[in-house]
Amino acid sequence: MTSIEQLIAQPEGKTLEFKRDLSSPKPLLKTLVAFANTAGGRLFVGVDDQRKVVGVVHPLDDEERLCNLIADSIAPRLMPNVELITVEGKTLLVVEVFVSGSRPHWLKAEGPEHGVYVRLGSTSRQADQALIDELRRTAEGVAFDELPMPDLSVEDLDLVSATKLFQGISALDDQALRTLKLVTSYQGRLVPTKGAVLLFGKERAQHFSDAWVQCGRFIGTDKAAIFDHIDIHDPLPQAVDSIMLFLKKHAMRGADFSEVRRKDVWSIPLTLLREAVINALVHADYSQRGAPIRISFFDDRIEIENPGILLPGMTIEDMRQGVSKIRNHVIARVFRELNLIEQWGSGVRRIFKEAEQLGLPEPQIIEVGMRVRVVVHLAEVLEIQDIHGQIEKITPERLESRLESRLESRLESNLAAKVMILLGEDEAGKAKLAKLLGHKSVSGELHKQIKRLLVLEMIEMTLPDKPNSRLQKYRLTVNAHDLMLAEVKVATGGTGDG
């Protein structure tokens, strides 16, 4: 079988499409526009839906007609390779389109606002204005997060928190701010870039209302029933650890004593998942509205999904081979400086390599509408553990239970035990905790025990950079969940530490 015959045997996809003839030119022209705007591709005319080679009846006439259609119907001018080839004794018309540096291209009949198409899987989809703008920016070599925000000033950046992050790495002085393109010159004054506001903006949510992460733990293998969820609004660098904490919360931790020191063994591939999370944060299209990053934890897999299609010229196979195109230059540069990224283009390769080393099924990268999804399959099905059901059933009315008694013994405080149990159900602020405990107000003792639990690393703040915020809440740490698991097992007749 020749390479052309092998190609014809493949299913249609991002860079491949088949048409029987030229009887319906508009879908064909949409495909060519989409190829030029996305990753290039080849169109075969003379192949039916069953991949049977039927050929074209009038090869030379059809070739001339197609060239005229392209010239008359597409703007800016598109210059694909058009040739006639012979397969199985029949003549095919083949159009090869390369990703265009003059994008966006559009159908003249529909105009530049409505006639732009991009390739998503095996379909050609109409682009909205945000995507059209991105096509134009990428053709011009301009990154969205390098654009200035002229209505803001440097004072709108939380440089105190940013400096803490860079402590021990590099000085975040005026020159560093310019080098990292956190600030840029605009009409004679320094203003923050979009990337700077996404990373360190004091009022980031006001300017980028969808730059947050939605995490969910679902029961089973679909989204019919959700067990736990959290919305993470941390600055992007800190969001990495918050996401990983959520995943650890719903994983199981064991121990490996084969070496001198104890080594924690998790039921989910943490290194692989961290790479996928960082990749999503760095490559998300933050110009899209109504599209947060989503982390979905199912019994058999974890999905990490970010808004934004693959950049023009990129395919999923390119990603797997380590080809790198950065959507957000500022965010990627800062993540690199903070050692969250080791080497350009290495993240996706490490995801596949890590899965192979762990003996896991190969991860999947899928374009879903205007989003990219990474699917990490788990080695074993992790059904919602009995511990969660046990903890959920514990309410203030059952404070005399064996679990509370054991926690009280460990923590040397009945109030601390109650707080732990309540936070085992859901995160909460001091006022909500006081109400759930039946207190009229937040007492000095409650303040004291919350502070003590923070010191013991049993609980943590949801807004660690704003300890006095009125929106401050508390949640259990991974260590606390481990402790609760051990105590629930003992309280319900299982085994655990005494």
N, C-alpha and C positions, 0 to 999 in steps of 0.2 A: 504494500500500500504506500503510495507516494505521500509526501508531507501535505500536499493540498487535499488529498482524499482523507487523510487523518484529521485535517482541520474541519472538513465538511462533516465528519462524523461527530464532532464535538457539539455540545449544546450551545445555544446562543448565550451571550454573556456581555460583559462590560465592553469588550473590544471586538465582538463578532456578531454579525446578523446575516440572515438569509432572506431573499425575496424570490418569488417565483418569476415575476416579470415586472414591467414598468407600468402596469395598468393603474396603480394607485400611487402616484408620485409623491404626494404629501408626506405619508409616513416614512417613505424612503429619505426624503429631504430632511425630515426631523432627525432621523438617525445620523445622517452625515453632519448636521449641525452639532448634535450631541457628542459625536466622536471628537470633533474639532475642539469643543469646549472642555472635554473631560480628559481622556487618556488616549485618544486616537483609536483606530480600529479598522476592520475590513468588512466590507459589505459584498456578498456574493449574490448576483442576480442570475437566476436560472436553476435555483434549488428550491424544492417545495418544502412544506412543513414537516414532511416525514424524512427529510434529508435525501430525497431521491433527486438525482441530477436529471433535470428535464431540458436544460439548455435554453438559449434564447433563439427565437425564430429568425430574426433579422439582425445578426450581430453588429454589422457596421452601422446600420441605421439606428439601432438601439444605443450604440456607443455615442453617436453624434447627438441623439436626443437627450441622453443623460448629461452630457457635457453642457449642452445648452440650458437644461433645467438648472444645473448647479450654478452656472454663470448668471442666469436671470433671476434666480429665486433666493440666493443666499448673500448676505452682507455681513461684514466686509467680505471682499472677494475670497473665495476658497479655491485652492489649487491642489486637489487630490491627484493621486496617481490612478489613472483609469486604463485598464488593459483587458484584452480578450485572451482567455486561456482555454485549452481543450482538456476535458476530463471525461473519461468513459466514452470517447468519440463525440461528445457534445460540447458546444461552445458556451462558456460562462463569461459574464461581464463582472469584473472584480474592481471595486473602488477601494483604494487604500488611503485613509485619512490620517494625518499626523496631528498630534496635539498642537494647537495653533498659538503662536505668539501674538496674534491679532485678536484674540478673544476679548469679549464675547462675540460670537457669530449669532446671527438670527435669521429667521425667515422674513424676507422683505414684506410679504403680504400681511404679516402680523405685527411688524414693527419691532424696534429695539426693546420695548418694555414688555411685550407679550410673546415675542417670537424666539426667545432664547431657550434652548433645551440643553439638558445635561444627561449623561448616561448613568443610570442607577441599576446595577445588575443587567438584566436583559431588556430593560425598558428605557425609553427616552422620555424624560419628565420636564415639564415646563419649569423654568427657574423663576423664583420670586426676586424682588428687588435686592434683598440682602445677598442672595447668591450671585446675582448679576454683578453687584459691587465687588464681591470677592473675586470673581473671575477677572474683572478689570484690574484689581489690585495685584493679583498674582502675576498677571501678564506684565505689569509695570514694575514688578519686583518690590512692591510695598506691602509690608505686613500690617494687619489690622491693629495689632497692639503697639505698633510704633507711631500710630497717628496721634497728633496732639489733642489735648482737651483744653481749648482756649478759654473756656469759662471758669477754669479752676486755676489754683496756684499751688506752689510747692507746699504751702501750709496745709493743703487738703490731704497730704500724705502722712500716714502715721510712721514717721521716720524713727521714732523711739523704738517701736516694736521691730522695725526693719533692722535697725542697728543691732538690736539684741540677737537677731537671727544670724547676722554676719559676724558677731563677736567671735574672735579666734580664727576667722577665715580671712577677712580683709576689712579695711577701713571703708566705711560708707560715707566718704566725703563728697564734696561737690563734683570733683573730677570723676569719681566712681559713679555717681548718679548719671552723669553725661555718658560715660563709657557704656554703662548698662542700658542706656536709653530709657531710664526711668523718667528723665526730664528731657525736654527738647526746646529749642528756641522757636518762638512764634511771635512775629512782629516785634522783635526787639526785647522780648522778655521770656523768662524760663517758665514753662508750664509742664505739668505732668503728662505723660503719655497714657494711652488707654491701658497699656500693660501695667504701668505703675499703679493705676487706680485699681485694676483687677487684683494686683498683688498686695498693695499696702494702703489702699484708699480708706480714709476715715469713714466715708459715707458710700462705700462701694455699692451697696444694695440700691441706693438711690439712682445710680448711673447704670448699673448692670444688674437689673432685678432678677435675672435668671442665672447668675454666676454662683450657683450653689450645688450641693450634691444631695440627692435623694437616695437613701439607703433603705432597703426592705428585706426582711427575712420572711419567706413565704412557706406555707405548709404544703408539702408535696412538690410536684414538678411543674406547676403552673401558678398563675397569679390569682386563682379563684379565692384563696384565703390567705390573708396576711397575718403573721404572728407578732411581728415587731417592726418598727420603723423609726427612723430618725432623719431629720433634715439638718445637714451640716452647712453652716454659713461661715465657717472659719476662713481666714485668709488662705489663699491657695497653698502656700508651702506647709502651713499647719494642718490643712485638710487631709493631707496624706496620712498622718498618724491617727486622726479622728476616724477616718474610714477603716483603717486597719484595726482599730480598737473595736469597731462595730463588728467586723468580720470575726475577730477573735472571740468576741462575746458569744457568738453563736457557733463556735467550733469547740472541739474537745481537745484537751491537752493531756498528754501522757508524759512519761519520762523514760529516757534511755540511760542506763547505768553501765553501759559497756566500756565507757572511758572513765578516767579518774574522776571527772566532775559530772554531775547530773546535767543532762542535755534535754531541754524540753522538746517534745515531739508533738506537732499539731496535726489535726485531722484534715487541714486544708493547706495547700502549698503557699505559704506566706511570701516567700521571695518572688515567686512567679506573679502572685496577685499584686504585690507592691509595684512591680514593674508595669503591670497593666493599668493600675490606678494612676501612676505618674504619667503614663502615656496618654491617658484620657484627659487629665488636667492640662497637660501641655498642648495637646492637639485639638482640644474642643474649639468649636467656632462660637466665640462669645458674642458675635454680631447677631446671632439668631435669637429670636424672642420666644418665650414660652417653652424653652427646652433645656432644663437642667441636666447635669450629668446624673446618670442613674446606676446604682449598684444593686443588683437583684440576687439574693442568696436563696437558692432552691435546695431541695434535698440532694440532688445529684449534680448540681453545677452552680457556678457563680458567673453572672453576666455583668460586664462593665461596659457601659454604653455612653458615648459622648455625642453631642450635636455636631454636625458638620460632615459633609461627604469627603472622600479622599481628595487631596489637592490635585489640580490638573496635571496630567502626566504620570500619576501614580496608580498602580493597581495593587490588589491584595498580594499577588505574588511578589511584586517589588518589595512590599513591606516585609514579607517573610525572608527575603534575601538580604535584608539590612539596608535597602535603599532608603535614604532619609530626605524628606522635605519638611521643613519646619513651618507650621502655620503661624505660630505665635513666637516671634523671635525674642521679644523682651522676656516673656515668661520662661522660655527655654534657657535663655542666657542666665537668668537668676537661679533657676533650678540647677543649672550646671555649676554655678559658683557655690551654691549651698550643698554641693555633692549629692544631690538627689538624682542627677543624671551623670553617668560616668563617661559615656562616649556617644557622639551623635550616631543615631541609627542602630545602636546596639540593643536597645530595649526590647524590640519585638523579637529579634533573634534569640535573646536570652529567655524570653517567655517560652519559645518552642524548645530550646535546648534544655531548660529546666524541666519541662513536662516530660521530655524523653528520658532524662536521667532518673526521674521519679517513677517512671513506668506508667505515666498517666496517658489517657487518650489524647490525641493531638488537639490543641486548642483550635478554635475556629475564629476567623475574622469575617464578619458579615456586614454588608451595607444594608441597612434597614431604613428605607425611606431616605430622609436627610440626615441619618445618623450612622455611626460606625459602632458595631458591637463586637466585643471580644468575649468568647464563651470559654470558660475554664471548667473542664469536666473533673469531677472529684473521683478519687480512687474507690471510695465506698459511699453508699447512700447514707446521708446523715439526716435521719428523721428527727423532728423536734423532740428533744430529750425530755424524759419524765421530770427532770429537775425544773424545767420551765413551768410545767403544769403544776408541780408542787408549790413553787414559789408564788405563782399567780393566785393560788387558792388561799394563800396566807393573807389575812386581813387584820386590821386593828382589833377585831372582835375575837381573834384567836391568839392573843398575845401570851397565853399561858401554855402554848404548844411546846413540845420538846425542842423544836428548832430554835424558838426564841430563847429558851433556857440555855441551850448550848452556845448560842451567839452571845448571850449576856455573860456567860461564864468566860468566854474568850475575850470579850471586849471590856469586861468589868463595868458595864453600864447597861441598864435596862433601856434607857433612852437611845443609846447608840444602836442597840440591837433592833429597836423599833424602826429607826431611821434606815438601817440596812435593809430590812424587810420591805419597807415602803419603796425604796429606790430599786429593789429587785423587780418591782412591778413596772416602774416608769421613772424617768428623770423628773425632778421637781425642784422648785425654789424653796426658800425658807418659809415663806408665807403659806405655800401649799402644804408643806410638811406639817407646819403647826396646825393647820386646819384638819388634816387627816389624822393627826394625833389627838384631836379634840381640844387643843389649846386655843384660848381666845386671841393670843398674840404670840409673836416669836420671843420666847423667854431667853434669859441669859444662859440657862443651862443648855438650851438647844443650840445657841450660838457656840457654846463651848464644845459640845460634842461634835458638831459639824467641823469645827476647826481641828479637833483631835482626829477625826476620821480622815481629814485631808492629810494631816501629818503622817498617819499610819498608812496612807496610800490605799485606803479602802474605798474612798470616793474621790471624785475629781470634778473640777468646774467645767461647765460646757463652754464658758467664755473665759479662759485662763488669762487672757491679756486685759480683761476688764473685770477684776475681782469685785468691784463695788457696783457693777451695773445692776440696774433694777430688773434686767432680763436674765440675771444670773440663775442658773440651775445647777443641780448636782446629779451625778450618775455614778453607778458602781464602776470600779476599775476591773481589769481582767483578773487581778489577784483576788478581788472581792468575790467575783463570780466563781472562781475556783474554790474559795472558802465556803461559799453558799452551797456549791455542789457537794463538797465533802460532808457538810453538816446535814444537808437534806438526806443524803444516803444513810447517815447514821440515824437521823430522826425517824426515818421510815423503815428502819430495820436492815439497811444495807451495811456496807463496810466503809470505814473511813478512819481518820485519825481520832484519837481519843481525847 
